[in-house]
Amino acid sequence: LIKKLLALGKRENIHVSFMKNSKKSLDIHREIKIHKKKLSNCRLCKNMKGTPVICSNSSSDILLIGQAPGIKEKVINKPFAWTAGKNLFSWFYKIDVSEDNFRKNVYMASICRCYPGKNLKSSGDRVPSIEEINNCKQWLDFEINILKPKLIIPVGKLAIEKFISFQKLHEVVGKKFTKKVNGISLNIICLPHPSGISMWYKKNPGKALLEESLFKIHKTK
């Protein structure tokens, strides 16, 4: 009889725990839904083009953070939807993660959520200004606070600088850092920007360091 009661008690505890986790998950989904609506209405940066690009996912233990959407992402309204995205997802395919699976299971954000426009002085897109980065900081901080991710994957120099001070990419790519962000203890694994014109990740040491980062991401899952 004691064993049966203990077993029943364990089942009840499991049920209570499951109910608590389900409620917590629903609360997060609700908060993220409200957050995305507020974000979609943001017009703080006058020099940005179009409206904020927002991912479809609503909850995840993994947060990928890019620099800012490109012109194609602005039209399609999906993060990493064009050339850089194709390169990025080809990297994850090497560790057996498809693009579809990644988008379903990873929350994708960026330092700035709107397209900055073309760089008029050189090729590529304009780098967001300090003012634009500070305007957008509230959105990313909220997502980190509500999601409490176990792993953050910053992609490219601007995103990495948000969390780690460094001079050269080889100082941070290929390594796993454990840090407290907004009081939350988490892992950080950095990736280079998957731009089609970048040569850094196409030859060593960048190529080998990229593979090491992907290996660490795979092992952290």
C-alpha positions in Angstrom: 0.0 0.0 0.0 2.9 2.4 0.9 4.5 1.6 -2.5 1.3 2.3 -4.3 0.8 5.6 -2.5 4.4 6.6 -3.2 3.9 5.7 -6.9 0.7 7.7 -7.0 2.4 10.6 -5.4 5.2 10.5 -8.0 2.6 10.4 -10.8 0.8 13.4 -9.2 4.1 15.3 -8.9 4.9 14.6 -12.5 1.4 15.8 -13.5 1.7 18.9 -11.5 5.2 19.6 -12.9 3.9 19.1 -16.5 1.0 21.4 -15.8 3.3 24.1 -14.4 5.7 23.8 -17.5 2.7 23.9 -19.9 1.4 27.1 -18.2 4.9 28.6 -18.3 5.1 27.8 -22.0 1.7 29.3 -22.7 2.7 32.4 -20.8 5.9 32.8 -22.9 3.9 32.3 -26.1 1.4 35.0 -25.0 4.2 37.4 -24.0 6.1 36.8 -27.3 2.9 37.4 -29.3 2.3 40.7 -27.6 6.0 41.6 -28.0 5.9 40.9 -31.8 2.9 43.1 -32.3 4.6 46.0 -30.5 7.8 45.3 -32.5 5.9 45.2 -35.8 4.6 48.8 -35.1 8.1 50.2 -34.3 9.1 53.2 -36.4 11.8 54.7 -34.2 14.6 54.8 -36.9 13.8 57.3 -39.7 16.7 56.1 -41.9 15.7 52.4 -41.8 13.8 51.0 -44.8 10.5 49.3 -44.4 9.1 47.6 -41.3 10.7 45.2 -38.8 11.4 41.6 -40.0 10.2 39.1 -37.4 10.7 35.3 -37.1 7.8 32.9 -37.0 8.9 31.0 -33.9 7.6 31.9 -30.5 9.7 30.0 -28.1 13.1 28.3 -28.0 16.1 27.5 -25.8 18.3 28.7 -28.7 18.6 32.3 -29.9 20.3 33.1 -33.2 21.2 36.8 -33.6 22.2 38.4 -36.9 23.1 42.0 -37.7 20.1 43.4 -39.6 17.8 42.2 -42.4 18.9 42.6 -46.1 16.7 44.0 -48.9 15.3 40.5 -49.7 14.4 39.8 -46.1 12.5 43.1 -46.0 10.4 42.0 -48.9 9.9 38.4 -47.8 9.7 39.3 -44.1 11.8 36.3 -43.0 15.3 36.4 -41.4 18.2 35.1 -43.5 16.0 34.5 -46.5 18.4 35.1 -49.3 22.1 34.5 -50.2 23.5 34.9 -46.7 20.7 32.6 -45.5 21.5 30.0 -48.0 25.1 30.0 -46.8 24.1 29.9 -43.2 21.7 27.0 -43.6 24.3 25.1 -45.7 26.5 25.3 -42.6 23.8 23.9 -40.3 23.1 21.1 -42.9 26.6 19.9 -42.2 25.5 19.0 -38.6 22.3 17.4 -39.9 20.0 20.4 -39.2 17.8 21.3 -42.1 16.6 24.9 -42.7 13.0 24.0 -42.0 13.9 22.2 -38.8 16.1 25.2 -37.7 13.4 27.8 -38.4 10.9 25.7 -36.4 13.2 25.2 -33.4 15.4 28.3 -33.1 14.3 31.9 -32.3 15.9 34.1 -34.9 16.5 37.8 -34.0 18.9 40.5 -35.0 20.7 43.6 -33.5 18.5 45.8 -35.7 15.1 44.6 -37.1 14.7 46.8 -40.1 16.7 47.0 -43.4 19.3 49.7 -43.1 19.6 50.3 -46.8 22.6 50.2 -49.1 26.0 51.4 -48.2 26.4 54.4 -50.6 30.2 54.5 -50.2 31.0 50.8 -50.9 29.4 47.5 -51.6 26.9 45.8 -49.3 24.4 47.2 -46.9 24.8 50.1 -44.5 26.0 49.2 -41.0 23.3 50.4 -38.5 24.3 53.5 -36.5 24.8 53.5 -32.7 21.5 55.3 -32.3 19.7 52.7 -34.3 21.3 49.9 -32.4 20.3 51.5 -29.1 16.7 52.0 -30.3 16.5 48.3 -31.1 18.2 47.1 -27.9 14.9 46.9 -26.0 13.5 44.2 -28.3 16.4 41.9 -28.0 16.7 42.4 -24.3 13.0 41.5 -23.8 13.5 38.3 -25.9 16.5 37.2 -23.8 14.7 38.0 -20.6 11.5 36.1 -21.5 13.0 33.1 -23.4 16.0 32.7 -21.1 17.9 30.8 -23.8 20.6 28.2 -23.0 22.5 29.0 -26.1 23.0 32.2 -28.1 24.5 32.1 -31.6 25.6 35.6 -32.6 26.3 35.8 -36.4 28.8 38.4 -37.6 30.9 41.1 -36.0 28.0 43.4 -34.9 26.1 40.7 -33.2 29.2 39.2 -31.5 30.2 42.6 -30.1 26.9 42.7 -28.3 28.2 40.0 -25.9 32.0 39.7 -26.3 34.8 42.3 -26.7 37.3 41.2 -29.5 39.5 42.6 -32.2 39.7 39.7 -34.8 37.1 37.0 -35.6 39.6 34.2 -34.9 39.6 35.2 -31.2 35.9 34.2 -30.9 34.8 31.9 -33.7 35.5 28.2 -32.8 35.1 28.7 -29.1 32.3 28.3 -26.6 31.8 31.1 -24.0 29.8 30.8 -20.8 28.5 34.2 -19.7 25.8 36.0 -17.8 23.5 38.1 -20.0 20.9 40.2 -18.3 21.5 38.0 -15.2 21.0 34.8 -17.2 23.8 32.2 -17.4 24.1 30.9 -20.9 26.4 29.6 -23.6 27.6 31.7 -26.6 29.0 30.2 -29.8 29.9 32.7 -32.4 29.7 32.4 -36.2 31.1 34.6 -38.9 28.7 36.5 -41.2 27.7 34.2 -44.1 27.9 37.0 -46.7 28.5 35.7 -50.2 31.4 38.2 -50.7 33.2 37.3 -47.5 36.3 35.2 -47.9 37.0 34.7 -44.2 35.1 31.5 -43.7 36.1 30.1 -47.1 39.8 29.6 -46.3 41.8 28.7 -43.2 42.0 29.6 -40.4 38.4 30.8 -40.8 37.2 27.7 -42.5 38.5 25.4 -39.7 37.2 27.7 -37.0 33.8 27.8 -38.5 33.7 24.0 -38.5 34.8 24.0 -34.8 31.9 26.4 -34.0 29.4 24.1 -35.8 30.8 21.1 -33.9 30.3 22.9 -30.6 26.8 23.9 -31.5 26.0 20.3 -32.4 27.4 19.0 -29.1 25.5 21.7 -27.1 22.1 20.6 -28.5 
